[in-house]
Amino acid sequence: MKIYDVILIGAGPASLTAAIYLGRAQIKSLVIGDWRLGNLYKAHIVGNYPGFPKDISGNFLIEEMVKQCKRFKVDFLQEEVINIVKNNNDFLIKTDKKKDIKSKVLVLCPGKAYKMSNIKNEKELTGKGVSYCVTCDGLFFKNKKVAVLGSKNLAAGEALELLNYTKKITIFTNGRDPEFSEILMKDLKKNKVKINKNKVVEFEGKNSLNDVVFDNGEKENFDAVFIALGTTSAINFANKLGLELDNTNIMINKEGKTSINGVWAAGDCTGSNPQAVVSAGEGCNAAISIIKYLKGKNVYLDYD
């Protein structure tokens, strides 16, 4: 059985940033997960990550982080964790390929996946007019005609954020009655955001989104559609370990520690803003706390 000082579950910006710090501190670390499956890796354009004055792709950013981890001797295992058991002061981890691994410390960075609408051509046009994040992509559609898909407060909030970039906004509730709060509904009306109950059945376009097709056969031209159906949480292990949760988020203190000794968490799973730079910061914060914990020091020193 392989034994590590730290095992990080998940391979997004939170996990990879933490791994870089741990590797630099010569702490034997393993990242379990496929970095090609995360939200950031799938982002076609990233224009808000510090240090890159020109737009880059999400997969480029993640691949560079992976290279940096490997430079500092961090190990990777592109498998899925199926079970975690706390055994005294250690954690026993089993993967779907029947590998058993032990660690002193566990870092949970499973992220949260955007809920997909399963509308025809959604996957094919993601990054080409279909998006899941106004903060990430709203700027690319300045003064364009855009739609938001969703019937709850998240959709209303995304539409209101889009007002920073365009006034041509329609919310499609996809056949449902809108469930917006009174305050949000008032703001939507004040800013003349259209609300339409039509059910969307298809996105049309080859190299980019052209039209939204409805179940009555009609279609309407849009430059972008923002899917605002929420996220799916990957916190099964949090439940198994008995971690304290806030709804579907793992609760942490200011150092990234969870309610169980030896377990840290970082990134989207903690309920923080779903931005790569925020996740990276949380990963850094957790790693510094872990380094002090494992080395028995109260002060963090940078390592070469």
N, C-alpha and C positions, 0 to 999 in steps of 0.2 A: 504494500500500500504506500503510495506517495504521500509525503507529509510536507505541508507548506506553512509558512508563518501566517500568510493571508490568502484567502480565496475571495475573489470578486465575482459576483454573479451578474452577468450583463456585460455588454461590450459597446456601450455608447460613450458620450463625452464625459459623463461622471465617472464611470468605471476606469476609462483609459487615463484620465487625468490623475486619479488617485493612484493608479498603477505606476505612472511615470514617477511620482513623488516617492512611492514605496521602493521602486527599483533603484532610484538614485540613493536611497538610504540603505541599500544592500539588504533589503528585507525580501526574503524568498516569497514571491507572489505568483499567483495563477489567476488568469482571467478566463472564466468559462462562459461561452456564448459566441454567437456568430455576429460579428460586427456589420455584416452586410444586410442584416434584417431590421436595423433600427430606423427610426424616423429621419434622423440626420443623414444617414447614408443615402436615403432615397431622395433627399432634397436636390433638385436639379440645379438650383441657384442659391448660394448663400452670400448675402451682401452685408451682413451685420455682425460678422465675427471679427473682433479686433485684430489688427495686424495684416489685413488683406484689403488694400485699397481698391482692388479690382474684384469683381464677383468671382467666386469659386464654386465648385460643386460640393455637395455634402460628402460624396464618396471620397473625393480628394482629401478633404479635411480629416475624415476618419482614418483613411489609409496612412496619412502622415502621422497621426497620433499612434497608430499601431506600430509603425516603424520606430517611433521614438521610444515606445515601451520596450520593443525588442532590443534597442540599443542598450537599455539598462537591464537586460537579462530577465525581463518578465516573460513567463511562460503563457501559452495560449492553448485552450482546448475548445474546439468548435463543436461542442456537444450540448445536450440539454440536461439540466439538473432535474431529476425526478424525485429525489428525497433528501432531506437534511435532518440529521438527528444530533442533538446536543448530548455529548457524553463527557460528564464531569466538566473539565475546562477546555475540551476540544469539540470540534464539529466534524461529524462524519457525513460525507457527501457522496451520493450515488448518481451516476449519469445514465442516460438512455443507452449508452454503449457498454453498460455494466462495469464501468470503472468506479472503484472506491478510492476516495481521497480524503485526507484528514488535514485540518487546519486549526491554528490557534484562534484566528480572528476571521470573521465573516463580514463582507461588505455587500449589501443588497443594492443593486442598481438596475432593476429589471425594466425600468422605464414604463411608459404607457403608450399603447398604440392608438392612433386615431381610429374611431369607428368609421367603417366604410359604408357607403349607401347601397352598394351592390347594383348601382344603375349601370346599364350597358355602356361600355367603353370608359368607365371611370378609371380603371387601372391604366389603360392605354394612354389616356390624356392627362394623367397626374404629372404635374410639372410642366404641362403644356396648356395651361388654362384652368385645370382642376387643381385646387389647393385645399389645405386643411388649416392654414394659419395666416390670419390677416397681418399679425405682427411681422411674420417672416416675409410675406409676399405682396402685401397691399401696395407697396411703393411701385411695384412693376406695372400696376394698372391705374396709374394716375390719369384722371379725367376719362377713364374708360367706362363702359357699361358692364356692370358686374351683378352677380346674383349670389345670394346666401341660401343654403339649403338647411332647413331645420325649423323646429316649431317651439323650441324652449328658449330660456333666457340666454343661453350661449349664443344662439343664432342672432338674437337681438343685439347682444353685446358686440358681436363681430361686425354686424351691419353698422352700428354706431361708430366703431373704430374705423371702418372704411370711409367714413365721412371726411377723414383727414386727407384722403386721396381723391375721392370722387363723390359727386352728388347723384350719380345715376345708379341707384341701388334698388334691387327687388329681393325680398325674402320670399322663398317658396317653402311653404309648410308641408308640402308633399301630401296633400289630401287631409291633413290634420287641422284641427282648430288651433290657433296660436295660443301658447301658454305663457305669454310674456307677463312680467310683473306690471303693475299699473304705472310705475315710474318709467320703466323702459318703453312701454307702449306710448306714453305721453311724449317721450323724446323722439320716438320713431315718427310719430305724426307731425311733431313740430318741425322735423327735418325732412318731411315729405318722402320718407322711405316707403316704397310700395310693399304691400303684403298680399301674396297671391296663394290660394289654396290648391292650385293645380298640381297634379301628381306628375312628377318627372319620371320618364321611362328610359331616356337615352341621351347621351351626350354625343354630338356629331362633330367631326373634324378629323383631318388627316395629320398635319404637322402641328396643329393647334386647335383649340376649341373654337367652333363656329356657332353652333346652335344647340339649344336645349329643346328636347322633344317631349311633348306631353302625351298622356294616355288618350286624349281625344284626337290625336293625330296632328295637332297644331304644333308649330315650333317657333322659337324666338331666338334672335341672335344675341349672344353675349360674348364678351371678351374673356370673362373668367367666372368660375363658380367656386365659392368657398363652402366646403362641406363642414357643417357645424352640428354634428350629432354627438359630440362628446368623445371620451376616450375609454378604452378597455384597460382594466388594471391587471397587473401580473403580480399579485401579492399572495399567492397560495402558500408560499413558504413562510410568509409573515404570520399567517394564521396557524400553520403547523407548529411554528416555534413559540406561538403565544405572545407575539409582539403587540404592544399597545398601538391601536389604530385610531385615526380620526376619519370616520367614514371609510373611504378606500385608500387613505394615505397612511404611510408609516410615520409614526410620531418620532421625532428626534429632538435632541437638545441642541444647544448652540455649537457643540463640537461634532454633531452628526451621530451621536450615540443613540441607540434605541433603548427600549425598556429592559433589554436583556444584556447582561455583561458579555462583552466580546463580539457584539453585533452592531455594526454601523450601517447607515443607509444614506444614499445620496441620489440626487437627480429628480426626475419627474415623479417617482414613487413617493416622495415626501410631500407632494402637493405644491411645490414651488412653481414659479413661472416656467412654462415649458420652452425654455430657450437654451441653446447649446452652451452659451457663455455662463448662464446661471448654474447649469448642471456641472460644468467644469469647475466652477468655484466651489460648489458643494463637495465635489470629489476631492479637491485640494484640501478643503477644510477637514474632511474626514481622515484623509491620509496623514495630515500633520498630527491629529489627535492620536491616530493609531501608532505612529512612529514614537511619540512620547510614551504611550502606553507600553509598547513592546520593549523599548530601550530603558524604561524606568526613569525618564527625565521629565522635568516640568517645563523645560525651555526647548523650543525647536531650533535646531541648527540645520542650515541648508547643507546638502551633501553633494559631492562631486563624484 
